[in-house]
Amino acid sequence: MASIGPDDPKPTLGNGTESTNVLDIVSSNDLKRVFLVGKSLQASIENSDKVGSDPELQADISRCIKCLEKCSKGIRFLSIFSSNEHASEINTCDLEYFQTEYFLGSLYMKISGEEHASRMKNLQVSSAYFEKFLEMCENAGIVSSEDKDSILYLNGKYDKVLDVRQVKINRFKRTREVAKQIESLQEKLKETKNIE
């Protein structure tokens, strides 16, 4: 794994500004508000027709990164997730915060830079966020360790030789299990909405 991680200080962004705290997140309502802003910005970036090096797009990416990094810090500060907590035990409303690390990994890949070293640093940060996302999913039982190993193997980050056939069989079995878990969570969500 790269020496830079999602919990480490961030490098300067594409426009040369430091990634700083813009909003203080002290409650779940603050977190929700900031996450929705970040998610909206991320969606507009993904759906943008602008070229990757467009200054306006890069400014949007920087704003979105700042917002989602704030969310990531807020998630840790508020202890939204526990490393020993299964997805079925996590508050249904909080599940969407799993996307934060994934969004950040995706956004860091979109930062355009003039220098090779800067680009490599952003790709390392991106990779660290994706790996953190996979780790969170594995800890919550959303992704198995075999799935994580397969993903890392496909991306050249895993040394162990995998039995591809057995991986496919295991993935099929887990897919059925996950489908059942999703149904169960959807039922719980419906029940929660009916209570409110």
C-alpha positions in Angstrom: 0.0 0.0 0.0 1.2 3.5 -0.7 2.6 5.6 2.1 -0.2 8.1 1.7 -3.5 7.1 3.1 -7.0 8.6 3.6 -6.1 9.4 7.2 -2.9 11.2 6.4 -2.6 14.9 5.6 -3.6 15.6 2.1 -1.4 17.1 -0.6 -2.4 20.3 -2.2 -5.2 20.1 -4.6 -5.2 20.8 -8.3 -5.5 24.6 -7.8 -2.7 24.7 -5.3 -5.0 25.2 -2.2 -4.7 23.2 0.9 -7.5 20.8 1.8 -8.9 22.5 4.9 -11.9 22.2 7.1 -14.7 24.4 5.7 -17.5 23.3 8.1 -17.4 21.9 11.5 -19.3 18.6 11.8 -20.4 18.1 15.4 -23.7 16.3 14.9 -25.3 13.7 12.5 -27.4 16.5 11.0 -24.2 18.5 10.1 -22.8 15.3 8.6 -25.9 14.6 6.6 -26.0 18.2 5.3 -22.4 18.2 4.2 -22.6 14.7 2.7 -25.6 15.7 0.6 -23.7 18.8 -0.7 -20.7 16.6 -1.5 -22.8 13.9 -3.2 -24.6 16.5 -5.3 -21.3 18.0 -6.4 -19.9 14.6 -7.2 -23.0 13.7 -9.3 -22.6 17.0 -11.2 -18.9 16.3 -11.8 -19.7 12.8 -13.1 -22.4 14.1 -15.4 -20.4 17.1 -16.6 -19.7 17.6 -20.3 -16.6 19.6 -19.5 -13.1 18.3 -20.4 -11.1 17.0 -17.5 -8.6 19.8 -17.5 -11.3 22.5 -17.6 -10.6 25.1 -14.8 -14.2 25.2 -13.7 -14.4 21.4 -13.5 -11.1 21.3 -11.5 -12.5 23.9 -9.2 -15.7 21.8 -8.7 -13.5 18.7 -8.0 -11.5 20.7 -5.4 -14.7 21.9 -3.7 -16.1 18.4 -3.7 -13.0 16.9 -2.3 -12.9 19.4 0.5 -16.5 18.7 1.3 -16.2 14.9 1.2 -12.9 15.0 3.2 -14.8 16.9 5.8 -17.5 14.2 5.7 -14.8 11.5 6.1 -13.4 13.3 9.2 -16.9 13.7 10.5 -17.7 10.0 10.1 -14.6 9.2 12.1 -15.3 11.9 14.7 -18.9 10.8 15.2 -17.9 7.1 15.2 -20.6 6.3 12.6 -19.0 2.9 11.8 -17.2 0.4 14.0 -14.7 -2.1 12.6 -16.6 -5.0 14.2 -20.1 -3.9 13.1 -21.9 -5.9 10.4 -23.9 -4.0 7.7 -27.1 -5.4 9.3 -26.2 -3.6 12.5 -25.5 -0.3 11.0 -28.2 2.4 11.0 -29.9 2.2 7.6 -29.6 6.0 7.2 -25.9 5.8 7.7 -25.2 3.2 5.0 -24.9 5.9 2.3 -21.8 7.3 4.1 -19.9 4.2 2.9 -19.7 6.0 -0.5 -17.6 8.8 0.9 -14.2 7.0 0.6 -15.2 5.7 -2.9 -16.2 9.1 -4.1 -12.9 10.6 -2.8 -10.9 7.9 -4.6 -12.8 8.6 -7.8 -12.3 12.4 -7.4 -8.6 12.2 -6.8 -8.2 10.3 -10.1 -9.9 13.3 -11.9 -7.4 15.9 -10.6 -5.3 17.0 -13.6 -1.8 18.2 -12.9 1.0 19.5 -15.0 3.7 17.5 -13.1 4.2 13.8 -13.2 5.1 13.7 -9.4 1.9 15.5 -8.5 -0.2 13.1 -10.7 1.4 10.1 -9.1 0.8 11.5 -5.6 -2.9 12.0 -6.5 -3.1 8.4 -7.8 -1.6 7.1 -4.6 -4.1 9.0 -2.5 -6.9 7.7 -4.8 -5.7 4.1 -4.4 -5.6 4.5 -0.6 -9.2 5.8 -0.6 -10.3 2.8 -2.7 -8.5 0.4 -0.5 -10.1 2.0 2.6 -13.5 1.7 0.9 -12.9 -2.0 0.3 -11.7 -2.5 3.9 -14.8 -0.8 5.3 -17.0 -3.0 3.0 -15.1 -6.1 4.1 -15.4 -5.2 7.8 -19.2 -4.7 7.5 -19.6 -8.0 5.6 -20.7 -6.3 2.4 -17.7 -7.7 0.5 -15.9 -10.9 1.5 -12.2 -11.1 1.9 -12.1 -13.3 -1.3 -13.9 -10.5 -3.2 -11.4 -7.9 -1.9 -8.5 -10.2 -2.8 -9.9 -10.6 -6.3 -10.3 -6.9 -6.8 -6.8 -6.2 -5.5 -5.4 -9.1 -7.7 -7.1 -7.6 -10.8 -5.6 -4.3 -10.0 -2.1 -5.7 -9.6 -1.9 -5.2 -5.8 -2.1 -8.7 -4.7 0.6 -11.4 -4.9 -1.3 -14.5 -3.9 -2.3 -16.8 -6.8 -6.0 -17.2 -6.9 -8.0 -20.2 -7.9 -10.3 -18.3 -10.4 -12.9 -21.1 -10.5 -13.3 -21.3 -6.8 -13.4 -17.5 -6.5 -16.3 -17.5 -9.0 -18.2 -20.2 -7.1 -17.7 -18.4 -3.8 -18.8 -15.1 -5.4 -22.0 -16.7 -6.7 -22.8 -18.0 -3.3 -22.2 -14.7 -1.7 -24.3 -12.9 -4.3 -27.3 -15.0 -3.3 -26.5 -14.2 0.4 -26.2 -10.5 -0.3 -29.4 -10.5 -2.2 -31.1 -11.9 0.9 -29.5 -9.4 3.1 -30.6 -6.5 0.8 -34.1 -7.8 0.9 -33.9 -7.9 4.7 -32.6 -4.3 4.9 -35.2 -3.1 2.5 -37.9 -4.6 4.7 -36.4 -2.9 7.7 -36.3 0.4 5.8 -40.0 0.0 4.9 -40.8 -0.7 8.5 -38.8 2.3 9.7 -40.7 4.5 7.2 -44.0 3.2 8.3 -43.2 3.9 12.0 -42.3 7.5 11.2 
